[in-house]
Amino acid sequence: MTETNGRHQRRSGRSSWIWGGLCILLITIATGAGLARAIAPGSMAQATQIAQVTPVDRSTLIDPNGEIDRVAPEFYLGRELYLENCASCHLGVPPGLLSSQVWRTLIRDSAHYGTTIAPPPDPNLQIIWGYLKEYSRPLDAGEQAAYRLGRSRIFKALHPRVKLPDPVSLNTCIRCHPRVDFFNFRALSPEWQSAP
């Protein structure tokens, strides 16, 4: 009888070790899967979720009284970081007005229109780039990169009847777009609201 009890205790002891090992294995796999998702290239949605945990005061970034261009949720953080980094010194320019190639150079270069700036650090730079790349356009074949708004083909197409100063500056935008401080280029001054 004692021999049977001894075998039972040994088996019972092995079972505890097996169950304990399985639990550790499952925890390790779950942790590894979580880390893999966190560092995977397509984890922008998780970055957005992290940003939503500590919300940015959006009233300083987007117009509470008007509509702005819609952005997919996975690019909210990129838009916010773009506005925080760029619109703190000058008006935030809608990404579609300049080409992807121009944006890529502008956000990485410390020489910025006659001023020296510190480009945003990674990972913010990559998140901003993701937003700008998604909402800008590539250059057409043979098109020259326009680093000035007034020379941008898209900017000219959006302002067909507007007599623009030469050179166009960001300060002239507010004459026709009174809510640009809130990244709202759709709201127009009264003279342009009724224009044909």
C-alpha positions in Angstrom: 0.0 0.0 0.0 2.8 2.4 0.8 4.4 1.6 -2.6 1.1 2.6 -4.3 0.9 5.8 -2.3 4.5 6.7 -3.3 3.7 6.2 -7.0 0.6 8.3 -6.7 2.5 11.1 -5.0 5.2 11.1 -7.7 2.6 11.2 -10.4 0.8 14.0 -8.6 4.1 15.9 -8.2 4.8 15.5 -12.0 1.3 16.7 -12.8 1.8 19.9 -10.8 5.0 20.5 -12.7 3.4 19.8 -16.1 0.5 22.2 -15.3 2.8 24.8 -14.0 5.0 24.5 -17.1 1.9 24.8 -19.4 0.8 27.9 -17.6 4.2 29.5 -17.9 4.2 28.5 -21.6 0.8 30.1 -22.2 1.7 33.3 -20.5 5.0 33.5 -22.5 3.1 33.0 -25.8 0.5 35.6 -24.9 3.1 38.1 -23.9 5.1 37.4 -27.1 2.0 37.8 -29.3 1.2 41.1 -27.5 4.8 42.4 -28.1 4.7 41.3 -31.7 1.5 43.2 -32.3 3.0 46.3 -30.6 6.1 46.4 -32.8 4.5 45.2 -36.0 4.7 47.7 -38.9 0.9 47.9 -39.2 0.3 48.8 -35.6 -0.8 52.4 -36.3 -4.2 51.6 -34.8 -2.5 50.8 -31.5 -0.6 54.0 -31.6 -3.9 55.8 -32.0 -5.4 53.9 -29.1 -2.5 54.9 -26.9 -3.0 58.5 -28.0 -6.7 58.3 -27.1 -5.8 57.3 -23.5 -4.1 60.6 -23.0 -6.3 62.9 -25.2 -4.9 66.1 -26.8 -6.9 69.3 -26.4 -8.4 69.1 -29.9 -10.0 72.6 -29.5 -6.6 74.1 -30.2 -6.0 71.9 -33.3 -9.3 71.6 -35.2 -12.2 74.0 -35.7 -15.0 73.3 -33.2 -17.4 75.5 -35.4 -16.7 74.0 -38.8 -15.9 70.9 -40.8 -12.4 70.0 -41.6 -11.3 67.4 -44.1 -12.1 63.9 -42.8 -9.2 61.7 -41.7 -9.4 57.9 -41.1 -9.1 57.1 -37.4 -5.7 55.4 -37.9 -4.3 58.8 -39.0 -5.8 61.0 -36.2 -2.5 60.8 -34.2 -0.5 61.7 -37.3 -2.7 64.8 -38.0 -2.4 65.9 -34.4 1.3 65.5 -34.3 1.6 67.3 -37.6 -0.4 70.2 -36.3 1.5 70.3 -32.9 4.9 70.3 -34.6 4.2 72.4 -37.7 1.2 74.6 -36.9 2.8 75.9 -33.7 5.1 78.1 -35.9 3.0 78.8 -38.9 -0.4 77.8 -40.4 -0.8 74.1 -40.9 -1.0 73.4 -44.7 -3.4 70.7 -45.8 -1.2 67.7 -47.0 -2.8 67.6 -50.4 -1.4 70.9 -51.5 2.1 69.6 -51.7 3.5 66.4 -53.1 4.5 63.4 -51.0 8.1 63.9 -52.1 8.1 67.5 -50.9 6.6 66.6 -47.5 9.1 63.8 -47.0 11.9 66.3 -47.5 10.3 69.1 -45.4 9.7 67.1 -42.3 13.2 65.5 -42.2 15.3 68.6 -43.1 16.6 70.9 -40.4 16.9 73.7 -43.0 13.4 75.0 -43.2 12.7 78.0 -45.5 15.6 80.1 -44.1 15.3 78.8 -40.5 17.0 76.0 -38.7 14.5 73.7 -37.0 14.7 70.4 -35.2 12.7 67.8 -37.1 10.3 65.7 -34.9 12.0 62.7 -33.3 11.0 59.1 -34.1 8.5 57.6 -33.7 6.6 60.9 -34.0 8.3 61.6 -37.3 7.2 58.3 -38.8 3.6 58.8 -37.6 3.5 62.3 -39.1 5.0 60.9 -42.3 2.3 58.2 -42.5 -0.4 60.9 -42.3 1.2 63.2 -44.8 2.0 60.4 -47.2 -1.6 59.1 -47.1 -3.2 62.6 -47.7 -0.8 64.1 -50.2 -0.1 62.9 -53.7 2.9 61.8 -55.7 4.4 64.0 -58.3 3.1 63.4 -61.8 5.6 62.2 -64.5 7.8 65.1 -65.4 6.3 67.4 -62.7 8.9 69.5 -60.8 8.7 69.4 -57.0 7.1 72.7 -55.7 8.3 73.7 -52.3 6.3 76.9 -52.4 2.5 76.9 -52.2 2.0 79.3 -55.1 3.9 77.0 -57.4 1.9 73.9 -56.5 -0.2 72.5 -59.3 -2.9 71.5 -56.8 -2.9 74.8 -55.0 -3.4 76.6 -58.4 -6.2 74.2 -59.3 -8.0 74.9 -56.1 -7.8 78.7 -56.6 -8.8 79.2 -60.3 -10.5 82.6 -59.9 -8.3 84.0 -57.2 -5.8 86.8 -58.0 -2.9 85.5 -55.8 0.0 87.6 -54.7 3.5 86.6 -55.9 4.9 85.0 -53.9 2.0 83.4 -52.1 2.7 83.2 -48.3 0.9 81.4 -45.5 -0.1 84.8 -44.1 -2.3 85.6 -47.1 -4.5 82.5 -46.5 -6.4 84.1 -43.7 -7.9 86.8 -46.0 -10.2 84.2 -47.7 -10.1 81.4 -45.1 -10.9 83.1 -41.7 -10.7 79.8 -39.7 -7.2 78.6 -40.9 -6.0 78.9 -37.3 -8.2 75.9 -36.6 -7.0 74.0 -39.7 -10.3 74.8 -41.4 -9.8 75.8 -45.0 -13.4 75.2 -46.0 -14.8 78.2 -44.2 -14.6 81.2 -46.5 -14.8 84.9 -45.9 -18.2 86.5 -46.9 -16.9 87.8 -50.2 -16.0 84.2 -51.3 -19.0 82.5 -49.9 -21.3 84.0 -52.5 -18.8 83.9 -55.4 -19.9 81.9 -58.4 
